[in-house]
Amino acid sequence: MQSNHLNIKFYKLLLTLVFIILGPVCFGIGQGQPYDLEEFFSQAQAEPELRVGFIVSFVQQEGLPEHVLEIMYSESIKMLAASNPLIRTNKGNYNQTSHALAIGRGYPSRMTFGPKMFHPAFNYADFVSVIQHEAAHAKFWATGELNYIDNVDTTENSKVRLKGLFPILFELDGLKTQMNHPSWQETSVPFRKGQLSYQQKWLDKLAKLEQQSYTYDMKPLLKRIRRTYK
C-alpha cells in the first residue's frame, strides 16, 4: 500500500516536471503564443497535478506582484492562499520570519495557494482577485503601509498595536484592494459571497472593538477606519 502511495506521488512529481520543462513547447510559448490561463485554471481544478504548472505559467505570463518573491502551490494550505514574509540567510536562502519582525523592513513575501482555491465552483477571476488580496499583505510586510489608510501617526500607531487593530486593518485592507480591482466584477457568485462574509467578520470585530473602547481619543481613529472600509 505504501509503495503504491509513493508511486502516485512520484508520478505527480514527474508530470509537474515534464510540464515545467516541456509546457512552453506544448502550449506554443516558444512560438510566441501565450497560455490561455483561464482554460488552464479550469484544467488545474480538475487535475491537481497541473496546479503547480498553472502557477508557473501564471508567473511566466503575468509576472510577480511587487514585494512578492515567489508564488507557490501546497496541499498543506487550508485557506485559499497565505502570504509569509521571508528573510535572507547568510547562505543566501530565504526563510519565513515572524510577521511582527517583518513589518516595514523591506522583506519580500512568498504567496502560497492551497487546494481550496481550485474549488470547482470558482473561476480564473477568483484566482486573480486573491492575488490582489495577498499582494496587499505583501506590501504591508515590506513597507508597513496599507493601501487605504495612511497618515497614521506615532500616537495612533501605538493605539493600533495596543487595541489589536493590526489584524483587522490587515484583512480589511486586503479585502478592499481585491474588491476595487477589475477582476472582482468577473468573480464567481460563491467566491464573492465567501469574501463578503469574510469582510463582515472583520467589520464585526471592528464594531466589537468600538463597543469596548471607552477612551474618547480612540473614537476618531475607529470612525476613520470604519468609514474607509465599510
VEXDREN-2710 file (C-alpha; in Angstrom, 1 decimal):
% VEXDREN-2710
k/r/px/py/pz
1/MET/0.0/0.0/0.0
2/GLN/2.8/2.4/0.9
3/SER/4.6/1.5/-2.3
4/ASN/1.5/2.5/-4.3
5/HIS/1.3/5.8/-2.5
6/LEU/4.9/6.6/-3.2
7/ASN/4.4/5.6/-6.9
8/ILE/1.5/8.0/-7.2
9/LYS/3.4/10.9/-5.6
10/PHE/6.4/10.2/-7.9
11/TYR/4.0/10.1/-10.9
12/LYS/2.5/13.5/-9.9
13/LEU/6.0/15.0/-9.4
14/LEU/7.1/13.6/-12.8
15/LEU/4.1/15.2/-14.5
16/THR/4.8/18.5/-12.9
17/LEU/8.5/18.4/-14.0
18/VAL/7.5/17.4/-17.6
19/PHE/5.1/20.4/-17.7
20/ILE/7.6/22.9/-16.4
21/ILE/10.2/21.7/-19.0
22/LEU/8.0/21.0/-22.0
23/GLY/5.0/23.1/-21.2
24/PRO/6.2/26.2/-23.2
25/VAL/6.6/24.0/-26.3
26/CYS/3.4/22.0/-25.8
27/PHE/1.4/25.2/-25.3
28/GLY/3.1/27.2/-28.1
29/ILE/5.0/29.6/-25.9
30/GLY/8.1/29.1/-28.0
31/GLN/6.1/30.2/-31.0
32/GLY/5.1/33.5/-29.3
33/GLN/1.6/32.3/-28.3
34/PRO/0.6/32.9/-24.6
35/TYR/-1.1/30.4/-22.4
36/ASP/-4.9/30.6/-22.1
37/LEU/-4.7/31.0/-18.4
38/GLU/-8.5/30.8/-17.9
39/GLU/-8.6/27.5/-19.6
40/PHE/-5.5/26.2/-17.8
41/PHE/-7.1/27.2/-14.5
42/SER/-10.1/25.1/-15.3
43/GLN/-7.9/22.1/-16.2
44/ALA/-6.0/22.6/-12.9
45/GLN/-9.3/22.5/-11.0
46/ALA/-10.0/19.0/-12.3
47/GLU/-6.4/17.7/-12.3
48/PRO/-4.4/18.6/-9.1
49/GLU/-1.1/17.5/-10.7
50/LEU/-1.4/20.5/-13.1
51/ARG/-1.7/23.1/-10.3
52/VAL/2.0/23.7/-9.9
53/GLY/2.3/24.1/-13.7
54/PHE/-0.6/26.6/-13.7
55/ILE/1.1/28.7/-11.0
56/VAL/4.4/28.6/-13.0
57/SER/2.7/29.6/-16.2
58/PHE/0.8/32.4/-14.5
59/VAL/4.1/33.9/-13.2
60/GLN/5.8/33.5/-16.6
61/GLN/3.0/35.3/-18.3
62/GLU/1.8/37.9/-15.7
63/GLY/4.9/38.3/-13.6
64/LEU/5.1/38.7/-9.8
65/PRO/3.3/41.4/-7.8
66/GLU/5.5/44.0/-6.1
67/HIS/7.2/42.7/-2.9
68/VAL/6.4/39.1/-3.8
69/LEU/9.5/36.8/-4.3
70/GLU/7.6/33.7/-5.4
71/ILE/4.2/32.1/-5.8
72/MET/3.7/28.5/-4.9
73/TYR/1.1/25.8/-4.5
74/SER/0.9/23.5/-1.5
75/GLU/-1.6/20.8/-0.5
76/SER/-1.0/21.8/3.2
77/ILE/-2.5/25.2/2.9
78/LYS/-6.0/25.1/4.3
79/MET/-7.2/28.5/3.2
80/LEU/-7.4/30.0/-0.3
81/ALA/-3.9/31.4/0.0
82/ALA/-1.4/32.6/2.5
83/SER/1.5/35.1/2.4
84/ASN/4.6/34.9/4.6
85/PRO/7.4/37.4/4.8
86/LEU/10.9/36.0/4.1
87/ILE/14.3/36.9/5.5
88/ARG/17.5/36.1/3.6
89/THR/20.0/33.9/5.5
90/ASN/23.8/34.2/5.4
91/LYS/23.8/31.3/2.9
92/GLY/21.6/33.3/0.5
93/ASN/18.5/31.2/1.1
94/TYR/15.1/32.6/2.2
95/ASN/13.3/31.5/5.4
96/GLN/10.0/32.6/6.8
97/THR/10.2/35.1/9.6
98/SER/7.9/36.4/12.3
99/HIS/5.2/38.7/10.9
100/ALA/5.8/41.2/13.7
101/LEU/9.5/41.3/13.0
102/ALA/8.9/41.8/9.2
103/ILE/6.8/44.9/9.2
104/GLY/8.4/47.7/7.3
105/ARG/11.8/46.0/6.8
106/GLY/11.6/45.5/3.1
107/TYR/11.4/41.7/3.3
108/PRO/9.8/40.0/0.3
109/SER/6.9/37.6/0.7
110/ARG/6.1/34.1/-0.5
111/MET/2.5/33.7/-1.7
112/THR/1.2/30.1/-1.5
113/PHE/-2.1/28.8/-2.8
114/GLY/-3.9/25.8/-1.4
115/PRO/-6.4/23.2/-2.9
116/LYS/-9.4/25.3/-1.7
117/MET/-8.5/28.0/-4.3
118/PHE/-9.2/25.4/-7.0
119/HIS/-12.8/24.6/-5.9
120/PRO/-14.9/23.6/-8.9
121/ALA/-17.3/26.5/-8.3
122/PHE/-14.6/29.1/-8.6
123/ASN/-13.1/30.6/-11.8
124/TYR/-9.9/32.3/-13.0
125/ALA/-11.1/35.7/-12.0
126/ASP/-11.3/34.4/-8.4
127/PHE/-7.7/33.4/-8.5
128/VAL/-6.7/36.9/-9.8
129/SER/-8.8/38.5/-7.1
130/VAL/-6.9/36.6/-4.4
131/ILE/-3.6/37.6/-6.0
132/GLN/-4.6/41.2/-5.3
133/HIS/-5.6/40.5/-1.7
134/GLU/-2.3/38.7/-0.9
135/ALA/-0.3/41.3/-2.8
136/ALA/-1.7/43.9/-0.4
137/HIS/-0.4/41.8/2.5
138/ALA/3.0/41.5/0.9
139/LYS/3.1/45.3/0.6
140/PHE/2.3/45.7/4.2
141/TRP/5.0/43.3/5.4
142/ALA/7.6/45.0/3.2
143/THR/6.7/48.7/3.7
144/GLY/4.4/48.9/6.7
145/GLU/1.9/50.7/4.5
146/LEU/-1.7/49.9/3.9
147/ASN/-3.4/50.8/0.6
148/TYR/-6.4/52.7/2.0
149/ILE/-5.4/54.0/5.4
150/ASP/-2.5/56.5/5.6
151/ASN/-1.1/59.2/7.9
152/VAL/-1.4/57.0/11.0
153/ASP/0.9/59.0/13.3
154/THR/3.0/57.6/16.1
155/THR/0.3/58.1/18.8
156/GLU/-2.3/56.3/16.6
157/ASN/0.2/53.6/15.8
158/SER/0.6/52.8/19.5
159/LYS/-3.2/52.6/19.9
160/VAL/-3.5/50.3/16.9
161/ARG/-1.0/47.9/18.5
162/LEU/-2.4/48.2/22.0
163/LYS/-6.0/47.6/20.9
164/GLY/-5.2/44.7/18.5
165/LEU/-6.3/46.7/15.4
166/PHE/-3.5/45.5/13.2
167/PRO/-5.1/42.1/12.2
168/ILE/-8.4/43.9/11.4
169/LEU/-6.7/46.6/9.3
170/PHE/-4.6/44.0/7.6
171/GLU/-7.5/41.9/6.4
172/LEU/-9.9/44.8/5.6
173/ASP/-7.2/46.4/3.5
174/GLY/-6.6/43.2/1.6
175/LEU/-10.3/42.8/1.0
176/LYS/-10.9/46.3/-0.2
177/THR/-7.8/46.0/-2.5
178/GLN/-9.3/43.0/-4.2
179/MET/-12.8/44.4/-4.4
180/ASN/-11.5/47.6/-6.1
181/HIS/-9.6/45.6/-8.7
182/PRO/-11.4/45.0/-12.1
183/SER/-11.2/41.2/-11.6
184/TRP/-13.8/41.5/-8.8
185/GLN/-16.6/42.2/-11.3
186/GLU/-15.8/38.8/-13.0
187/THR/-15.6/36.7/-9.9
188/SER/-18.0/33.8/-9.3
189/VAL/-21.0/34.1/-7.1
190/PRO/-19.8/31.6/-4.5
191/PHE/-16.5/33.3/-4.3
192/ARG/-18.0/36.8/-3.9
193/LYS/-20.3/35.5/-1.2
194/GLY/-17.5/34.0/0.7
195/GLN/-15.3/37.1/0.5
196/LEU/-18.2/39.4/1.5
197/SER/-18.9/37.1/4.5
198/TYR/-15.2/37.2/5.4
199/GLN/-15.2/41.0/5.2
200/GLN/-18.3/41.2/7.5
201/LYS/-16.4/39.0/10.0
202/TRP/-13.7/41.7/10.3
203/LEU/-16.1/44.6/10.3
204/ASP/-17.9/42.8/13.2
205/LYS/-14.5/42.6/15.0
206/LEU/-14.1/46.3/14.5
207/ALA/-17.6/47.0/15.8
208/LYS/-16.9/44.9/18.9
209/LEU/-13.7/46.9/19.5
210/GLU/-15.6/50.2/19.1
211/GLN/-18.1/49.0/21.8
212/GLN/-15.3/48.1/24.1
213/SER/-13.4/51.3/23.7
214/TYR/-14.3/53.8/26.4
215/THR/-11.5/56.2/25.7
216/TYR/-12.6/59.3/23.7
217/ASP/-9.3/59.6/21.9
218/MET/-9.7/56.2/20.2
219/LYS/-13.1/57.1/18.7
220/PRO/-11.8/59.3/15.8
221/LEU/-9.4/56.6/14.6
222/LEU/-12.0/53.9/14.8
223/LYS/-14.5/56.0/12.9
224/ARG/-12.0/56.8/10.3
225/ILE/-11.3/53.0/9.8
226/ARG/-15.0/52.2/9.6
227/ARG/-15.6/55.0/7.0
228/THR/-12.7/53.7/4.9
229/TYR/-13.5/50.0/4.9
230/LYS/-17.3/49.7/5.3
END
